[in-house]
Amino acid sequence: MKMEDKKNWLEWLVLIISSLLVLGILVFLVHEMIYTEQTPPNITVDFGKTELKEGYFAVPITAKNIGSETAEDLQIEVINGFGNTEEKALLEFPYLPGNSSVNGWVTFTKNPENQPLVIHILGYATP
């Protein structure tokens, strides 16, 4: 055996640590696959404080998926006011993984703080 073919202690240490990491990840993934209950998407929507911008009012929106399955093509309608003063905004998110959240903004020409906002989830798809 040549001298170049022998592995030193550092090479063995790196091999052992990387093998343990790969094995740990595989065990974790198999455990999640077997023991985690698959629940359909469950979308909740919250909105933050309205901000005045140049010529419009912007409202931050947070959509949360508390289910474990993914929601695709999520469409959220936000209505400001009612009757003749009603103003609608549509917000779309292409992908919302399970147990995660996504942020966006909707805008209005009238101040939404004077009237309650109505949030309506129009729909989503499950892959």
Buried (B, 14 or more C-beta within 10 A) or exposed (E): EEEEEEEEEEEEEEEEEEEEEEEEEEEEEEEEEEEEEEEEBBBEBEBEEBEEEEEEBBBBBEBBBEBBBBBBBBBBBBBBBEEEEEBEBEBEBEEBBBEEBBEBBBBBEBEBEEBEBEBEBEEBEEE
